[in-house]
């Protein structure tokens, strides 16, 4: 499945750079989003150093089908708006 990175998981004055909020195509409810918990998410960096950063879906985020993903390292700012693969 493809998904789009929406933003970092953040608070009013902080942001957690290794946790992202993503929207998965075809998932539009909280119940469908909770079914994705535990799946692996892979982000492929483009540019000179082509590498992949993998993460895991930890929880649903809100009631519209977004999910929170915990990545192994910090995510670059260019990842916002990029496509990721949910396996």
C-alpha positions as CSV (number, residue, x, y, z in Angstrom):
1,X,0.0,0.0,0.0
2,X,1.1,3.5,-0.6
3,X,0.8,6.3,1.9
4,X,1.8,10.0,2.2
5,X,3.7,11.5,5.1
6,X,1.7,14.4,6.6
7,X,3.9,15.7,9.4
8,X,6.0,14.9,12.4
9,X,4.3,13.9,15.5
10,X,4.4,17.1,17.5
11,X,3.1,19.1,20.4
12,X,2.7,22.8,20.9
13,X,6.4,23.5,21.4
14,X,8.1,20.2,20.5
15,X,8.3,17.8,17.6
16,X,9.5,14.2,17.7
17,X,11.7,13.7,14.6
18,X,11.6,9.9,14.5
19,X,7.7,9.7,14.7
20,X,5.6,10.7,11.7
21,X,1.9,10.9,10.9
22,X,0.9,9.3,7.6
23,X,-2.3,8.9,5.6
24,X,-2.7,5.5,3.9
25,X,-4.7,5.4,0.7
26,X,-8.0,3.6,1.1
27,X,-8.1,3.9,4.9
28,X,-10.7,6.4,6.0
29,X,-11.8,5.2,9.5
30,X,-10.2,4.7,12.9
31,X,-11.1,1.0,12.9
32,X,-9.4,0.4,9.5
33,X,-6.3,2.3,10.8
34,X,-6.0,0.2,13.9
35,X,-5.9,-2.9,11.7
36,X,-2.5,-1.5,10.3
37,X,-0.8,-1.5,13.7
38,X,2.4,-3.6,13.6
39,X,2.9,-3.2,9.8
40,X,6.3,-2.1,8.5
41,X,6.7,1.3,6.7
42,X,9.6,2.0,4.3
43,X,10.7,5.4,3.2
44,X,13.2,5.6,0.4
45,X,15.5,8.6,0.4
46,X,16.3,10.1,-3.0
47,X,19.4,12.1,-4.0
48,X,23.1,11.4,-3.7
49,X,22.9,9.0,-0.7
50,X,20.0,6.7,-1.7
51,X,19.0,4.8,1.4
52,X,15.9,3.5,3.1
53,X,14.5,4.2,6.5
54,X,12.1,1.7,8.0
55,X,9.5,2.1,10.7
56,X,6.6,0.5,12.3
57,X,2.9,1.6,12.7
58,X,2.3,2.1,16.4
59,X,-1.2,3.6,16.6
60,X,-4.1,5.3,14.9
61,X,-4.0,9.1,14.9
62,X,-7.4,10.8,15.0
63,X,-10.6,9.4,13.6
64,X,-10.0,10.0,9.8
65,X,-7.7,7.0,9.3
66,X,-4.3,8.5,9.8
67,X,-1.6,6.4,11.6
68,X,1.5,7.2,13.7
69,X,4.8,5.5,12.6
70,X,7.9,5.1,14.8
71,X,11.0,5.2,12.5
72,X,14.4,3.8,13.5
73,X,16.1,7.1,13.0
74,X,15.1,10.8,12.6
75,X,13.4,11.6,9.4
76,X,14.5,14.5,7.1
77,X,12.3,17.4,6.5
78,X,12.1,16.5,2.8
79,X,10.0,13.4,3.8
80,X,7.0,15.6,4.5
81,X,4.7,15.1,1.5
82,X,6.6,12.1,0.2
83,X,5.3,8.7,-0.5
84,X,6.1,5.7,1.6
85,X,5.4,2.0,1.3
86,X,3.3,0.1,3.9
87,X,4.1,-3.6,3.8
